[in-house]
Amino acid sequence: MTVTVVGIGGSIRSDSQSERALRVALEGARELGAQTVQYSGPELMLPFYDPSVPERPDIAVKMVEDLRRADGVILVSPGYHGTVSGLVKNALDYVEDLRDDERPYLDGRAVGCITAAYGWQAAVNTLTAVRSIVHALRGWPTPLGAAINSAQVKFDGEGACSDADVDRNLRVIGRQVVEFALRQASHLDVN
């Protein structure tokens, strides 16, 4: 079975620190053979989600379709004023379009949760918020989440992380998403 993992995160600025963290986590998923799809930077600049407006921009339709087919998800949000960025939250609001699916929202999918902020308080508060959103969307947050203090941890232009422990944790999160998807699939095959 080939597992598909969708990564959503980053900021308006392409190649931001949070987007680089997302790439490392997705690499962890690929290490276990997963196919990955990434939505970040300008791709997340979507109109405000409005359930009463049925027309969606092409990128939102594609993102929702990819989430529909996804076996797992990795979310990365910068911490803005102690919580999830509006950009990432708005992208997640589009998951509402999955409400009537056989697997509504993120049901039955592991979701890796990662945050990056300039300071521990914002990074940890944002991680708590992301995990709460995942629960509300019926997803399964991975056992390991990562709160990255951008004042202490940097990613260079090649994506290398200045802290080996953070790099390892991001890869573990990607692998946990894949491992859960494989277990979920084998459980469903038994029933």
C-alpha positions in Angstrom: 0.0 0.0 0.0 1.3 3.5 -0.9 0.4 6.1 1.7 -0.4 9.6 0.7 0.4 12.4 3.1 -0.8 16.0 2.6 1.3 18.8 4.2 -0.3 22.2 4.9 1.6 25.0 6.5 3.9 27.9 6.3 3.3 31.6 6.0 2.6 34.0 3.1 6.3 34.2 2.7 7.6 31.3 0.5 10.4 29.3 2.1 9.6 30.5 5.6 10.9 28.7 8.7 7.6 27.0 9.2 7.5 25.8 5.6 11.0 24.5 6.0 9.9 22.5 9.0 7.0 21.1 7.0 9.4 19.9 4.3 11.5 18.1 6.9 8.4 16.3 8.3 7.3 15.4 4.8 10.7 14.0 4.2 10.2 11.8 7.2 7.0 10.5 5.7 8.8 9.8 2.4 11.5 7.9 4.2 8.8 5.2 4.8 7.7 5.3 1.2 4.8 7.8 1.4 3.9 10.0 -1.5 3.5 13.6 -0.4 1.7 16.7 -1.5 2.6 20.2 0.0 0.4 23.3 0.3 2.3 26.3 1.6 3.2 29.9 1.1 1.2 31.6 -1.7 -0.9 28.4 -2.3 -2.5 29.1 1.1 -3.6 32.6 0.1 -7.3 31.6 -0.3 -10.4 33.7 -0.1 -12.0 33.6 3.4 -13.9 30.3 3.6 -17.6 31.0 3.3 -19.9 27.9 3.4 -22.7 29.8 1.7 -20.6 30.4 -1.5 -20.3 27.1 -3.4 -17.7 28.3 -5.9 -14.1 27.6 -4.8 -10.9 28.7 -6.3 -9.1 25.9 -8.2 -6.3 25.6 -5.6 -8.9 25.1 -2.8 -10.7 22.5 -4.9 -7.4 20.7 -5.5 -6.4 20.9 -1.8 -9.8 19.5 -0.6 -9.5 16.7 -3.2 -6.0 15.8 -2.0 -7.2 15.8 1.6 -10.1 13.6 0.6 -7.7 11.0 -0.8 -5.1 11.5 1.9 -4.1 8.7 4.4 -2.5 11.3 6.7 -1.8 15.0 7.1 0.9 17.1 8.5 0.0 20.6 9.7 2.6 23.4 10.4 1.5 26.8 11.7 3.6 29.8 12.6 2.5 31.1 16.0 1.0 34.6 15.6 0.1 36.2 18.9 0.0 32.9 20.6 -2.2 31.0 18.2 -2.6 29.6 14.7 -2.0 31.9 11.8 -5.1 33.1 10.0 -3.6 31.8 6.8 -3.4 28.2 8.1 -6.7 28.4 9.9 -8.5 29.6 6.8 -7.0 26.7 4.8 -8.3 24.3 7.5 -11.7 25.9 7.3 -12.0 24.5 3.7 -12.0 21.0 5.3 -15.6 21.7 6.0 -16.2 20.8 2.4 -15.5 17.1 3.5 -18.4 17.1 6.0 -20.7 14.9 4.0 -18.0 12.4 2.9 -18.0 8.8 3.9 -14.9 9.8 6.0 -16.0 13.3 7.1 -13.4 15.9 7.8 -10.1 14.2 8.8 -11.8 11.2 10.2 -9.5 8.1 10.5 -6.3 10.1 9.6 -3.3 10.7 11.7 -2.3 14.4 11.7 1.2 15.5 12.6 1.1 18.9 14.4 4.1 21.3 14.3 4.4 25.0 15.2 7.1 27.5 14.9 7.2 30.9 16.7 9.7 33.3 18.0 9.5 32.2 21.6 8.4 29.2 23.6 5.1 30.6 24.8 3.7 31.3 21.3 5.1 28.0 20.0 3.6 25.9 22.7 0.2 27.7 22.8 0.0 27.4 19.0 0.7 23.7 19.2 -2.1 23.2 21.7 -4.4 25.2 19.4 -3.5 23.0 16.3 -4.1 19.8 18.3 -7.5 21.1 19.3 -8.4 21.9 15.7 -7.4 18.5 14.7 -9.6 16.9 17.3 -12.5 19.1 16.2 -11.9 17.8 12.6 -12.0 14.2 13.9 -8.3 13.6 13.1 -5.8 11.7 15.3 -2.9 14.0 16.4 0.3 12.0 16.3 1.8 11.2 19.8 4.7 13.5 19.0 4.1 17.1 18.2 6.8 19.8 17.8 6.9 23.3 19.1 9.9 25.1 17.5 11.3 28.2 19.1 12.5 30.1 16.0 14.7 32.3 18.3 16.8 29.2 19.0 16.3 26.9 16.0 17.0 27.9 12.4 16.6 26.2 9.0 19.2 27.1 6.3 18.4 27.7 2.6 18.9 24.0 1.9 16.4 23.1 4.7 19.0 21.8 7.1 18.0 22.3 10.8 20.4 23.8 13.2 19.2 21.5 16.0 19.7 17.7 15.3 17.0 16.9 17.9 14.4 19.1 16.2 15.3 17.6 12.8 14.9 14.1 14.2 11.5 15.0 15.9 10.1 16.4 12.7 11.1 13.3 10.8 9.5 11.1 13.5 6.3 13.0 13.2 6.2 12.3 9.4 6.9 8.7 10.1 4.3 8.4 12.8 1.7 9.7 10.3 2.7 7.0 7.8 2.8 4.2 10.5 -0.7 5.1 11.7 -2.0 5.1 8.1 -0.5 1.6 7.5 -1.9 0.3 10.8 -5.3 1.8 10.0 -5.3 0.2 6.6 -4.4 -3.2 8.0 -7.1 -2.9 10.6 -9.7 -2.1 8.0 -8.5 -5.1 5.9 -9.1 -7.4 8.9 -12.6 -6.2 9.5 
